[in-house]
Amino acid sequence: MNEVFTASRFKDMVAPDEVMFSEKGVTLKVNKMIGGTENFVFYGDISGVEIESGLLFATIHIIPRARPEIIIEGFTKADAKKIKQLILERV
């Protein structure tokens, strides 16, 4: 199953963040106007997922075991809940 979630273009028109699921782990693309980062985390290495909800959008905090947390922003609340659910089902 290869699902992809893209943050709202309303929040960031040029470079929205992305979450891509694969069989072994999740890829988190944090895009910036110039550059950005791409992190791959195995499901077994994730110790937690937290959602910070605003009025319209949510920020997702992925907490890997031996690395600093990864923050992805601009997702709808429904997408954030679905992303968290999919990650926790596989951990």
PDB file of N, CA, C and O in Angstrom:
ATOM      1  N   MET A   1       0.834  -1.174   0.000  1.00  0.00           N
ATOM      2  CA  MET A   1       0.000   0.000   0.000  1.00  0.00           C
ATOM      3  C   MET A   1       0.884   1.245   0.000  1.00  0.00           C
ATOM      4  O   MET A   1       1.663   1.451   0.931  1.00  0.00           O
ATOM      5  N   ASN A   2       0.773   2.049  -1.004  1.00  0.00           N
ATOM      6  CA  ASN A   2       1.552   3.277  -1.109  1.00  0.00           C
ATOM      7  C   ASN A   2       0.609   4.474  -1.122  1.00  0.00           C
ATOM      8  O   ASN A   2       0.204   4.947  -2.184  1.00  0.00           O
ATOM      9  N   GLU A   3       0.270   4.950   0.057  1.00  0.00           N
ATOM     10  CA  GLU A   3      -0.599   6.122   0.162  1.00  0.00           C
ATOM     11  C   GLU A   3       0.250   7.365   0.296  1.00  0.00           C
ATOM     12  O   GLU A   3       1.326   7.334   0.894  1.00  0.00           O
ATOM     13  N   VAL A   4      -0.239   8.468  -0.266  1.00  0.00           N
ATOM     14  CA  VAL A   4       0.457   9.752  -0.193  1.00  0.00           C
ATOM     15  C   VAL A   4      -0.530  10.808   0.285  1.00  0.00           C
ATOM     16  O   VAL A   4      -1.653  10.901  -0.211  1.00  0.00           O
ATOM     17  N   PHE A   5      -0.092  11.596   1.251  1.00  0.00           N
ATOM     18  CA  PHE A   5      -0.875  12.718   1.746  1.00  0.00           C
ATOM     19  C   PHE A   5      -0.072  13.988   1.513  1.00  0.00           C
ATOM     20  O   PHE A   5       1.120  14.034   1.819  1.00  0.00           O
ATOM     21  N   THR A   6      -0.709  15.007   0.979  1.00  0.00           N
ATOM     22  CA  THR A   6      -0.064  16.292   0.719  1.00  0.00           C
ATOM     23  C   THR A   6      -0.764  17.357   1.541  1.00  0.00           C
ATOM     24  O   THR A   6      -1.992  17.406   1.608  1.00  0.00           O
ATOM     25  N   ALA A   7       0.042  18.215   2.168  1.00  0.00           N
ATOM     26  CA  ALA A   7      -0.516  19.304   2.970  1.00  0.00           C
ATOM     27  C   ALA A   7      -1.306  20.252   2.075  1.00  0.00           C
ATOM     28  O   ALA A   7      -1.144  20.257   0.855  1.00  0.00           O
ATOM     29  N   SER A   8      -2.141  21.032   2.686  1.00  0.00           N
ATOM     30  CA  SER A   8      -2.996  21.959   1.955  1.00  0.00           C
ATOM     31  C   SER A   8      -2.181  23.001   1.197  1.00  0.00           C
ATOM     32  O   SER A   8      -1.243  23.583   1.743  1.00  0.00           O
ATOM     33  N   ARG A   9      -2.535  23.230  -0.038  1.00  0.00           N
ATOM     34  CA  ARG A   9      -1.875  24.277  -0.823  1.00  0.00           C
ATOM     35  C   ARG A   9      -2.319  25.658  -0.369  1.00  0.00           C
ATOM     36  O   ARG A   9      -1.647  26.651  -0.649  1.00  0.00           O
ATOM     37  N   PHE A  10      -3.435  25.727   0.323  1.00  0.00           N
ATOM     38  CA  PHE A  10      -3.902  26.999   0.876  1.00  0.00           C
ATOM     39  C   PHE A  10      -2.915  27.511   1.920  1.00  0.00           C
ATOM     40  O   PHE A  10      -2.678  28.715   2.022  1.00  0.00           O
ATOM     41  N   LYS A  11      -2.340  26.589   2.698  1.00  0.00           N
ATOM     42  CA  LYS A  11      -1.371  26.947   3.743  1.00  0.00           C
ATOM     43  C   LYS A  11      -0.009  27.282   3.147  1.00  0.00           C
ATOM     44  O   LYS A  11       0.639  28.236   3.578  1.00  0.00           O
ATOM     45  N   ASP A  12       0.431  26.504   2.157  1.00  0.00           N
ATOM     46  CA  ASP A  12       1.736  26.723   1.517  1.00  0.00           C
ATOM     47  C   ASP A  12       1.587  26.406   0.033  1.00  0.00           C
ATOM     48  O   ASP A  12       1.636  25.240  -0.358  1.00  0.00           O
ATOM     49  N   MET A  13       1.407  27.424  -0.790  1.00  0.00           N
ATOM     50  CA  MET A  13       1.126  27.230  -2.217  1.00  0.00           C
ATOM     51  C   MET A  13       2.303  26.683  -3.006  1.00  0.00           C
ATOM     52  O   MET A  13       2.114  25.968  -3.990  1.00  0.00           O
ATOM     53  N   VAL A  14       3.511  27.014  -2.585  1.00  0.00           N
ATOM     54  CA  VAL A  14       4.688  26.658  -3.375  1.00  0.00           C
ATOM     55  C   VAL A  14       5.200  25.260  -3.067  1.00  0.00           C
ATOM     56  O   VAL A  14       5.467  24.484  -3.985  1.00  0.00           O
ATOM     57  N   ALA A  15       5.340  24.929  -1.790  1.00  0.00           N
ATOM     58  CA  ALA A  15       5.986  23.669  -1.429  1.00  0.00           C
ATOM     59  C   ALA A  15       5.322  23.041  -0.213  1.00  0.00           C
ATOM     60  O   ALA A  15       5.860  23.143   0.890  1.00  0.00           O
ATOM     61  N   PRO A  16       4.165  22.391  -0.375  1.00  0.00           N
ATOM     62  CA  PRO A  16       3.509  21.757   0.776  1.00  0.00           C
ATOM     63  C   PRO A  16       4.255  20.497   1.232  1.00  0.00           C
ATOM     64  O   PRO A  16       4.899  19.818   0.433  1.00  0.00           O
ATOM     65  N   ASP A  17       4.154  20.202   2.526  1.00  0.00           N
ATOM     66  CA  ASP A  17       4.766  18.993   3.076  1.00  0.00           C
ATOM     67  C   ASP A  17       4.024  17.758   2.562  1.00  0.00           C
ATOM     68  O   ASP A  17       2.864  17.838   2.159  1.00  0.00           O
ATOM     69  N   GLU A  18       4.719  16.610   2.586  1.00  0.00           N
ATOM     70  CA  GLU A  18       4.121  15.361   2.108  1.00  0.00           C
ATOM     71  C   GLU A  18       4.451  14.211   3.057  1.00  0.00           C
ATOM     72  O   GLU A  18       5.500  14.194   3.701  1.00  0.00           O
ATOM     73  N   VAL A  19       3.531  13.255   3.125  1.00  0.00           N
ATOM     74  CA  VAL A  19       3.734  12.014   3.874  1.00  0.00           C
ATOM     75  C   VAL A  19       3.447  10.876   2.906  1.00  0.00           C
ATOM     76  O   VAL A  19       2.368  10.815   2.317  1.00  0.00           O
ATOM     77  N   MET A  20       4.420   9.968   2.741  1.00  0.00           N
ATOM     78  CA  MET A  20       4.278   8.847   1.821  1.00  0.00           C
ATOM     79  C   MET A  20       4.477   7.533   2.575  1.00  0.00           C
ATOM     80  O   MET A  20       5.513   7.318   3.203  1.00  0.00           O
ATOM     81  N   PHE A  21       3.476   6.663   2.505  1.00  0.00           N
ATOM     82  CA  PHE A  21       3.530   5.379   3.187  1.00  0.00           C
ATOM     83  C   PHE A  21       4.023   4.301   2.237  1.00  0.00           C
ATOM     84  O   PHE A  21       3.640   4.262   1.068  1.00  0.00           O
ATOM     85  N   SER A  22       4.878   3.427   2.754  1.00  0.00           N
ATOM     86  CA  SER A  22       5.309   2.247   2.005  1.00  0.00           C
ATOM     87  C   SER A  22       5.140   1.039   2.921  1.00  0.00           C
ATOM     88  O   SER A  22       4.648   1.178   4.041  1.00  0.00           O
ATOM     89  N   GLU A  23       5.535  -0.122   2.467  1.00  0.00           N
ATOM     90  CA  GLU A  23       5.362  -1.328   3.266  1.00  0.00           C
ATOM     91  C   GLU A  23       6.243  -1.345   4.506  1.00  0.00           C
ATOM     92  O   GLU A  23       5.849  -1.898   5.532  1.00  0.00           O
ATOM     93  N   LYS A  24       7.442  -0.743   4.428  1.00  0.00           N
ATOM     94  CA  LYS A  24       8.395  -0.822   5.531  1.00  0.00           C
ATOM     95  C   LYS A  24       8.427   0.407   6.435  1.00  0.00           C
ATOM     96  O   LYS A  24       8.846   0.324   7.590  1.00  0.00           O
ATOM     97  N   GLY A  25       7.986   1.544   5.907  1.00  0.00           N
ATOM     98  CA  GLY A  25       8.078   2.756   6.709  1.00  0.00           C
ATOM     99  C   GLY A  25       7.374   3.917   6.050  1.00  0.00           C
ATOM    100  O   GLY A  25       6.634   3.755   5.080  1.00  0.00           O
ATOM    101  N   VAL A  26       7.620   5.089   6.596  1.00  0.00           N
ATOM    102  CA  VAL A  26       6.974   6.305   6.122  1.00  0.00           C
ATOM    103  C   VAL A  26       8.052   7.330   5.751  1.00  0.00           C
ATOM    104  O   VAL A  26       9.040   7.505   6.463  1.00  0.00           O
ATOM    105  N   THR A  27       7.829   8.004   4.610  1.00  0.00           N
ATOM    106  CA  THR A  27       8.725   9.065   4.164  1.00  0.00           C
ATOM    107  C   THR A  27       8.042  10.395   4.430  1.00  0.00           C
ATOM    108  O   THR A  27       6.886  10.596   4.059  1.00  0.00           O
ATOM    109  N   LEU A  28       8.766  11.301   5.076  1.00  0.00           N
ATOM    110  CA  LEU A  28       8.241  12.607   5.446  1.00  0.00           C
ATOM    111  C   LEU A  28       9.041  13.679   4.725  1.00  0.00           C
ATOM    112  O   LEU A  28      10.232  13.851   4.983  1.00  0.00           O
ATOM    113  N   LYS A  29       8.390  14.398   3.825  1.00  0.00           N
ATOM    114  CA  LYS A  29       9.056  15.468   3.079  1.00  0.00           C
ATOM    115  C   LYS A  29       8.624  16.805   3.661  1.00  0.00           C
ATOM    116  O   LYS A  29       7.454  17.181   3.586  1.00  0.00           O
ATOM    117  N   VAL A  30       9.585  17.518   4.243  1.00  0.00           N
ATOM    118  CA  VAL A  30       9.343  18.853   4.771  1.00  0.00           C
ATOM    119  C   VAL A  30       9.936  19.824   3.761  1.00  0.00           C
ATOM    120  O   VAL A  30      11.154  19.976   3.674  1.00  0.00           O
ATOM    121  N   ASN A  31       9.078  20.469   3.008  1.00  0.00           N
ATOM    122  CA  ASN A  31       9.525  21.344   1.933  1.00  0.00           C
ATOM    123  C   ASN A  31       9.625  22.792   2.406  1.00  0.00           C
ATOM    124  O   ASN A  31       8.862  23.239   3.263  1.00  0.00           O
ATOM    125  N   LYS A  32      10.566  23.497   1.838  1.00  0.00           N
ATOM    126  CA  LYS A  32      10.757  24.923   2.095  1.00  0.00           C
ATOM    127  C   LYS A  32      10.745  25.630   0.740  1.00  0.00           C
ATOM    128  O   LYS A  32      10.767  24.982  -0.306  1.00  0.00           O
ATOM    129  N   MET A  33      10.712  26.933   0.767  1.00  0.00           N
ATOM    130  CA  MET A  33      10.746  27.705  -0.473  1.00  0.00           C
ATOM    131  C   MET A  33      12.000  27.337  -1.283  1.00  0.00           C
ATOM    132  O   MET A  33      11.945  27.172  -2.502  1.00  0.00           O
ATOM    133  N   ILE A  34      13.123  27.215  -0.573  1.00  0.00           N
ATOM    134  CA  ILE A  34      14.373  26.776  -1.207  1.00  0.00           C
ATOM    135  C   ILE A  34      14.871  25.576  -0.414  1.00  0.00           C
ATOM    136  O   ILE A  34      15.296  25.715   0.733  1.00  0.00           O
ATOM    137  N   GLY A  35      14.819  24.416  -1.018  1.00  0.00           N
ATOM    138  CA  GLY A  35      15.306  23.209  -0.371  1.00  0.00           C
ATOM    139  C   GLY A  35      14.242  22.506   0.445  1.00  0.00           C
ATOM    140  O   GLY A  35      13.053  22.573   0.135  1.00  0.00           O
ATOM    141  N   GLY A  36      14.688  21.828   1.497  1.00  0.00           N
ATOM    142  CA  GLY A  36      13.804  21.055   2.357  1.00  0.00           C
ATOM    143  C   GLY A  36      14.501  19.782   2.784  1.00  0.00           C
ATOM    144  O   GLY A  36      15.665  19.563   2.449  1.00  0.00           O
ATOM    145  N   THR A  37      13.800  18.946   3.517  1.00  0.00           N
ATOM    146  CA  THR A  37      14.381  17.686   3.969  1.00  0.00           C
ATOM    147  C   THR A  37      13.426  16.539   3.664  1.00  0.00           C
ATOM    148  O   THR A  37      12.212  16.721   3.580  1.00  0.00           O
ATOM    149  N   GLU A  38      13.995  15.373   3.503  1.00  0.00           N
ATOM    150  CA  GLU A  38      13.216  14.158   3.300  1.00  0.00           C
ATOM    151  C   GLU A  38      13.739  13.116   4.269  1.00  0.00           C
ATOM    152  O   GLU A  38      14.923  12.779   4.238  1.00  0.00           O
ATOM    153  N   ASN A  39      12.871  12.600   5.132  1.00  0.00           N
ATOM    154  CA  ASN A  39      13.247  11.608   6.135  1.00  0.00           C
ATOM    155  C   ASN A  39      12.453  10.331   5.912  1.00  0.00           C
ATOM    156  O   ASN A  39      11.250  10.376   5.655  1.00  0.00           O
ATOM    157  N   PHE A  40      13.131   9.194   6.011  1.00  0.00           N
ATOM    158  CA  PHE A  40      12.459   7.897   5.985  1.00  0.00           C
ATOM    159  C   PHE A  40      12.591   7.299   7.372  1.00  0.00           C
ATOM    160  O   PHE A  40      13.686   7.255   7.932  1.00  0.00           O
ATOM    161  N   VAL A  41      11.470   6.836   7.933  1.00  0.00           N
ATOM    162  CA  VAL A  41      11.476   6.226   9.255  1.00  0.00           C
ATOM    163  C   VAL A  41      10.770   4.880   9.161  1.00  0.00           C
ATOM    164  O   VAL A  41       9.634   4.800   8.694  1.00  0.00           O
ATOM    165  N   PHE A  42      11.448   3.817   9.607  1.00  0.00           N
ATOM    166  CA  PHE A  42      10.815   2.508   9.676  1.00  0.00           C
ATOM    167  C   PHE A  42       9.705   2.559  10.716  1.00  0.00           C
ATOM    168  O   PHE A  42       9.837   3.243  11.730  1.00  0.00           O
ATOM    169  N   TYR A  43       8.614   1.842  10.473  1.00  0.00           N
ATOM    170  CA  TYR A  43       7.497   1.851  11.410  1.00  0.00           C
ATOM    171  C   TYR A  43       7.932   1.441  12.813  1.00  0.00           C
ATOM    172  O   TYR A  43       7.461   2.008  13.799  1.00  0.00           O
ATOM    173  N   GLY A  44       8.819   0.470  12.908  1.00  0.00           N
ATOM    174  CA  GLY A  44       9.291  -0.007  14.207  1.00  0.00           C
ATOM    175  C   GLY A  44      10.115   1.004  14.972  1.00  0.00           C
ATOM    176  O   GLY A  44      10.296   0.864  16.181  1.00  0.00           O
ATOM    177  N   ASP A  45      10.623   2.028  14.287  1.00  0.00           N
ATOM    178  CA  ASP A  45      11.438   3.058  14.938  1.00  0.00           C
ATOM    179  C   ASP A  45      10.616   4.247  15.430  1.00  0.00           C
ATOM    180  O   ASP A  45      11.168   5.184  16.006  1.00  0.00           O
ATOM    181  N   ILE A  46       9.308   4.218  15.208  1.00  0.00           N
ATOM    182  CA  ILE A  46       8.456   5.325  15.639  1.00  0.00           C
ATOM    183  C   ILE A  46       7.931   5.035  17.034  1.00  0.00           C
ATOM    184  O   ILE A  46       7.304   4.003  17.274  1.00  0.00           O
ATOM    185  N   SER A  47       8.196   5.963  17.957  1.00  0.00           N
ATOM    186  CA  SER A  47       7.731   5.755  19.331  1.00  0.00           C
ATOM    187  C   SER A  47       6.460   6.533  19.641  1.00  0.00           C
ATOM    188  O   SER A  47       5.815   6.285  20.660  1.00  0.00           O
ATOM    189  N   GLY A  48       6.093   7.474  18.771  1.00  0.00           N
ATOM    190  CA  GLY A  48       4.871   8.218  19.024  1.00  0.00           C
ATOM    191  C   GLY A  48       4.504   9.157  17.891  1.00  0.00           C
ATOM    192  O   GLY A  48       5.342   9.532  17.071  1.00  0.00           O
ATOM    193  N   VAL A  49       3.224   9.530  17.862  1.00  0.00           N
ATOM    194  CA  VAL A  49       2.703  10.484  16.888  1.00  0.00           C
ATOM    195  C   VAL A  49       1.776  11.427  17.647  1.00  0.00           C
ATOM    196  O   VAL A  49       0.875  10.981  18.358  1.00  0.00           O
ATOM    197  N   GLU A  50       2.000  12.721  17.496  1.00  0.00           N
ATOM    198  CA  GLU A  50       1.158  13.709  18.157  1.00  0.00           C
ATOM    199  C   GLU A  50       0.594  14.665  17.123  1.00  0.00           C
ATOM    200  O   GLU A  50       1.254  14.989  16.135  1.00  0.00           O
ATOM    201  N   ILE A  51      -0.631  15.114  17.357  1.00  0.00           N
ATOM    202  CA  ILE A  51      -1.278  16.069  16.463  1.00  0.00           C
ATOM    203  C   ILE A  51      -1.554  17.343  17.248  1.00  0.00           C
ATOM    204  O   ILE A  51      -2.097  17.310  18.352  1.00  0.00           O
ATOM    205  N   GLU A  52      -1.171  18.456  16.657  1.00  0.00           N
ATOM    206  CA  GLU A  52      -1.438  19.780  17.223  1.00  0.00           C
ATOM    207  C   GLU A  52      -2.431  20.458  16.281  1.00  0.00           C
ATOM    208  O   GLU A  52      -2.075  20.807  15.155  1.00  0.00           O
ATOM    209  N   SER A  53      -3.669  20.648  16.731  1.00  0.00           N
ATOM    210  CA  SER A  53      -4.716  21.164  15.854  1.00  0.00           C
ATOM    211  C   SER A  53      -4.923  22.660  16.046  1.00  0.00           C
ATOM    212  O   SER A  53      -4.971  23.171  17.165  1.00  0.00           O
ATOM    213  N   GLY A  54      -5.043  23.338  14.912  1.00  0.00           N
ATOM    214  CA  GLY A  54      -5.405  24.740  14.915  1.00  0.00           C
ATOM    215  C   GLY A  54      -6.847  24.879  14.476  1.00  0.00           C
ATOM    216  O   GLY A  54      -7.605  23.909  14.507  1.00  0.00           O
ATOM    217  N   LEU A  55      -7.228  26.063  14.070  1.00  0.00           N
ATOM    218  CA  LEU A  55      -8.599  26.305  13.652  1.00  0.00           C
ATOM    219  C   LEU A  55      -8.943  25.511  12.391  1.00  0.00           C
ATOM    220  O   LEU A  55      -9.987  24.862  12.327  1.00  0.00           O
ATOM    221  N   LEU A  56      -8.061  25.564  11.389  1.00  0.00           N
ATOM    222  CA  LEU A  56      -8.317  24.874  10.127  1.00  0.00           C
ATOM    223  C   LEU A  56      -7.340  23.741   9.839  1.00  0.00           C
ATOM    224  O   LEU A  56      -7.715  22.726   9.253  1.00  0.00           O
ATOM    225  N   PHE A  57      -6.092  23.913  10.250  1.00  0.00           N
ATOM    226  CA  PHE A  57      -5.043  22.966   9.883  1.00  0.00           C
ATOM    227  C   PHE A  57      -4.415  22.331  11.113  1.00  0.00           C
ATOM    228  O   PHE A  57      -4.595  22.802  12.236  1.00  0.00           O
ATOM    229  N   ALA A  58      -3.668  21.243  10.878  1.00  0.00           N
ATOM    230  CA  ALA A  58      -3.019  20.517  11.962  1.00  0.00           C
ATOM    231  C   ALA A  58      -1.536  20.331  11.663  1.00  0.00           C
ATOM    232  O   ALA A  58      -1.117  20.250  10.508  1.00  0.00           O
ATOM    233  N   THR A  59      -0.760  20.268  12.736  1.00  0.00           N
ATOM    234  CA  THR A  59       0.663  19.967  12.670  1.00  0.00           C
ATOM    235  C   THR A  59       0.861  18.590  13.276  1.00  0.00           C
ATOM    236  O   THR A  59       0.308  18.277  14.330  1.00  0.00           O
ATOM    237  N   ILE A  60       1.661  17.765  12.596  1.00  0.00           N
ATOM    238  CA  ILE A  60       1.898  16.395  13.057  1.00  0.00           C
ATOM    239  C   ILE A  60       3.342  16.284  13.526  1.00  0.00           C
ATOM    240  O   ILE A  60       4.268  16.688  12.822  1.00  0.00           O
ATOM    241  N   HIS A  61       3.521  15.732  14.721  1.00  0.00           N
ATOM    242  CA  HIS A  61       4.848  15.492  15.290  1.00  0.00           C
ATOM    243  C   HIS A  61       5.082  13.988  15.271  1.00  0.00           C
ATOM    244  O   HIS A  61       4.388  13.237  15.956  1.00  0.00           O
ATOM    245  N   ILE A  62       6.061  13.552  14.487  1.00  0.00           N
ATOM    246  CA  ILE A  62       6.462  12.144  14.438  1.00  0.00           C
ATOM    247  C   ILE A  62       7.676  12.021  15.353  1.00  0.00           C
ATOM    248  O   ILE A  62       8.654  12.751  15.192  1.00  0.00           O
ATOM    249  N   ILE A  63       7.615  11.102  16.308  1.00  0.00           N
ATOM    250  CA  ILE A  63       8.690  10.967  17.290  1.00  0.00           C
ATOM    251  C   ILE A  63       9.405   9.636  17.076  1.00  0.00           C
ATOM    252  O   ILE A  63       8.935   8.596  17.537  1.00  0.00           O
ATOM    253  N   PRO A  64      10.559   9.670  16.365  1.00  0.00           N
ATOM    254  CA  PRO A  64      11.351   8.449  16.189  1.00  0.00           C
ATOM    255  C   PRO A  64      12.125   8.122  17.470  1.00  0.00           C
ATOM    256  O   PRO A  64      12.326   8.997  18.313  1.00  0.00           O
ATOM    257  N   ARG A  65      12.551   6.889  17.617  1.00  0.00           N
ATOM    258  CA  ARG A  65      13.230   6.463  18.844  1.00  0.00           C
ATOM    259  C   ARG A  65      14.591   7.138  19.039  1.00  0.00           C
ATOM    260  O   ARG A  65      14.850   7.647  20.129  1.00  0.00           O
ATOM    261  N   ALA A  66      15.445   7.164  18.065  1.00  0.00           N
ATOM    262  CA  ALA A  66      16.826   7.624  18.268  1.00  0.00           C
ATOM    263  C   ALA A  66      17.165   8.891  17.485  1.00  0.00           C
ATOM    264  O   ALA A  66      18.335   9.178  17.234  1.00  0.00           O
ATOM    265  N   ARG A  67      16.135   9.646  17.101  1.00  0.00           N
ATOM    266  CA  ARG A  67      16.372  10.872  16.334  1.00  0.00           C
ATOM    267  C   ARG A  67      15.453  11.953  16.874  1.00  0.00           C
ATOM    268  O   ARG A  67      14.494  11.663  17.590  1.00  0.00           O
ATOM    269  N   PRO A  68      15.751  13.209  16.526  1.00  0.00           N
ATOM    270  CA  PRO A  68      14.830  14.277  16.943  1.00  0.00           C
ATOM    271  C   PRO A  68      13.493  14.150  16.224  1.00  0.00           C
ATOM    272  O   PRO A  68      13.406  13.553  15.151  1.00  0.00           O
ATOM    273  N   GLU A  69      12.448  14.722  16.829  1.00  0.00           N
ATOM    274  CA  GLU A  69      11.121  14.620  16.231  1.00  0.00           C
ATOM    275  C   GLU A  69      11.076  15.335  14.884  1.00  0.00           C
ATOM    276  O   GLU A  69      11.830  16.275  14.632  1.00  0.00           O
ATOM    277  N   ILE A  70      10.178  14.865  14.033  1.00  0.00           N
ATOM    278  CA  ILE A  70       9.985  15.431  12.699  1.00  0.00           C
ATOM    279  C   ILE A  70       8.624  16.109  12.704  1.00  0.00           C
ATOM    280  O   ILE A  70       7.620  15.505  13.082  1.00  0.00           O
ATOM    281  N   ILE A  71       8.598  17.363  12.285  1.00  0.00           N
ATOM    282  CA  ILE A  71       7.369  18.148  12.310  1.00  0.00           C
ATOM    283  C   ILE A  71       6.931  18.428  10.883  1.00  0.00           C
ATOM    284  O   ILE A  71       7.701  18.957  10.081  1.00  0.00           O
ATOM    285  N   ILE A  72       5.686  18.071  10.566  1.00  0.00           N
ATOM    286  CA  ILE A  72       5.113  18.349   9.255  1.00  0.00           C
ATOM    287  C   ILE A  72       3.840  19.157   9.463  1.00  0.00           C
ATOM    288  O   ILE A  72       3.059  18.879  10.374  1.00  0.00           O
ATOM    289  N   GLU A  73       3.637  20.157   8.614  1.00  0.00           N
ATOM    290  CA  GLU A  73       2.584  21.134   8.864  1.00  0.00           C
ATOM    291  C   GLU A  73       1.632  21.292   7.682  1.00  0.00           C
ATOM    292  O   GLU A  73       1.938  20.926   6.547  1.00  0.00           O
ATOM    293  N   GLY A  74       0.461  21.855   7.996  1.00  0.00           N
ATOM    294  CA  GLY A  74      -0.461  22.275   6.953  1.00  0.00           C
ATOM    295  C   GLY A  74      -1.465  21.240   6.492  1.00  0.00           C
ATOM    296  O   GLY A  74      -2.099  21.425   5.453  1.00  0.00           O
ATOM    297  N   PHE A  75      -1.629  20.155   7.234  1.00  0.00           N
ATOM    298  CA  PHE A  75      -2.579  19.124   6.849  1.00  0.00           C
ATOM    299  C   PHE A  75      -3.956  19.439   7.428  1.00  0.00           C
ATOM    300  O   PHE A  75      -4.067  20.071   8.478  1.00  0.00           O
ATOM    301  N   THR A  76      -4.995  18.995   6.738  1.00  0.00           N
ATOM    302  CA  THR A  76      -6.331  19.144   7.302  1.00  0.00           C
ATOM    303  C   THR A  76      -6.404  18.259   8.544  1.00  0.00           C
ATOM    304  O   THR A  76      -5.622  17.322   8.698  1.00  0.00           O
ATOM    305  N   LYS A  77      -7.340  18.565   9.412  1.00  0.00           N
ATOM    306  CA  LYS A  77      -7.479  17.763  10.627  1.00  0.00           C
ATOM    307  C   LYS A  77      -7.808  16.315  10.297  1.00  0.00           C
ATOM    308  O   LYS A  77      -7.302  15.397  10.943  1.00  0.00           O
ATOM    309  N   ALA A  78      -8.654  16.109   9.293  1.00  0.00           N
ATOM    310  CA  ALA A  78      -9.031  14.747   8.893  1.00  0.00           C
ATOM    311  C   ALA A  78      -7.823  13.972   8.371  1.00  0.00           C
ATOM    312  O   ALA A  78      -7.632  12.808   8.721  1.00  0.00           O
ATOM    313  N   ASP A  79      -7.002  14.619   7.529  1.00  0.00           N
ATOM    314  CA  ASP A  79      -5.796  13.959   7.018  1.00  0.00           C
ATOM    315  C   ASP A  79      -4.824  13.662   8.159  1.00  0.00           C
ATOM    316  O   ASP A  79      -4.216  12.593   8.187  1.00  0.00           O
ATOM    317  N   ALA A  80      -4.673  14.590   9.094  1.00  0.00           N
ATOM    318  CA  ALA A  80      -3.762  14.381  10.222  1.00  0.00           C
ATOM    319  C   ALA A  80      -4.190  13.170  11.047  1.00  0.00           C
ATOM    320  O   ALA A  80      -3.350  12.364  11.446  1.00  0.00           O
ATOM    321  N   LYS A  81      -5.485  13.038  11.305  1.00  0.00           N
ATOM    322  CA  LYS A  81      -5.987  11.893  12.058  1.00  0.00           C
ATOM    323  C   LYS A  81      -5.769  10.590  11.296  1.00  0.00           C
ATOM    324  O   LYS A  81      -5.416   9.571  11.891  1.00  0.00           O
ATOM    325  N   LYS A  82      -5.979  10.622   9.983  1.00  0.00           N
ATOM    326  CA  LYS A  82      -5.783   9.430   9.153  1.00  0.00           C
ATOM    327  C   LYS A  82      -4.305   9.025   9.126  1.00  0.00           C
ATOM    328  O   LYS A  82      -3.981   7.840   9.217  1.00  0.00           O
ATOM    329  N   ILE A  83      -3.406  10.017   9.002  1.00  0.00           N
ATOM    330  CA  ILE A  83      -1.966   9.743   9.004  1.00  0.00           C
ATOM    331  C   ILE A  83      -1.566   9.101  10.332  1.00  0.00           C
ATOM    332  O   ILE A  83      -0.848   8.101  10.356  1.00  0.00           O
ATOM    333  N   LYS A  84      -2.035   9.683  11.427  1.00  0.00           N
ATOM    334  CA  LYS A  84      -1.718   9.120  12.750  1.00  0.00           C
ATOM    335  C   LYS A  84      -2.241   7.696  12.864  1.00  0.00           C
ATOM    336  O   LYS A  84      -1.527   6.815  13.343  1.00  0.00           O
ATOM    337  N   GLN A  85      -3.462   7.457  12.435  1.00  0.00           N
ATOM    338  CA  GLN A  85      -4.066   6.130  12.494  1.00  0.00           C
ATOM    339  C   GLN A  85      -3.256   5.118  11.689  1.00  0.00           C
ATOM    340  O   GLN A  85      -2.976   4.020  12.169  1.00  0.00           O
ATOM    341  N   LEU A  86      -2.877   5.492  10.452  1.00  0.00           N
ATOM    342  CA  LEU A  86      -2.115   4.575   9.598  1.00  0.00           C
ATOM    343  C   LEU A  86      -0.752   4.247  10.197  1.00  0.00           C
ATOM    344  O   LEU A  86      -0.296   3.106  10.116  1.00  0.00           O
ATOM    345  N   ILE A  87      -0.097   5.244  10.800  1.00  0.00           N
ATOM    346  CA  ILE A  87       1.213   4.996  11.418  1.00  0.00           C
ATOM    347  C   ILE A  87       1.058   4.079  12.618  1.00  0.00           C
ATOM    348  O   ILE A  87       1.791   3.098  12.745  1.00  0.00           O
ATOM    349  N   LEU A  88       0.107   4.384  13.508  1.00  0.00           N
ATOM    350  CA  LEU A  88      -0.049   3.591  14.728  1.00  0.00           C
ATOM    351  C   LEU A  88      -0.510   2.162  14.450  1.00  0.00           C
ATOM    352  O   LEU A  88      -0.223   1.262  15.239  1.00  0.00           O
ATOM    353  N   GLU A  89      -1.223   1.936  13.341  1.00  0.00           N
ATOM    354  CA  GLU A  89      -1.613   0.573  12.969  1.00  0.00           C
ATOM    355  C   GLU A  89      -0.398  -0.287  12.624  1.00  0.00           C
ATOM    356  O   GLU A  89      -0.434  -1.508  12.774  1.00  0.00           O
ATOM    357  N   ARG A  90       0.663   0.347  12.166  1.00  0.00           N
ATOM    358  CA  ARG A  90       1.836  -0.389  11.694  1.00  0.00           C
ATOM    359  C   ARG A  90       2.978  -0.432  12.698  1.00  0.00           C
ATOM    360  O   ARG A  90       3.948  -1.161  12.495  1.00  0.00           O
ATOM    361  N   VAL A  91       2.880   0.329  13.768  1.00  0.00           N
ATOM    362  CA  VAL A  91       3.972   0.378  14.756  1.00  0.00           C
ATOM    363  C   VAL A  91       3.949  -0.859  15.607  1.00  0.00           C
ATOM    364  O   VAL A  91       4.785  -1.011  16.498  1.00  0.00           O
TER     365      VAL A  91
END
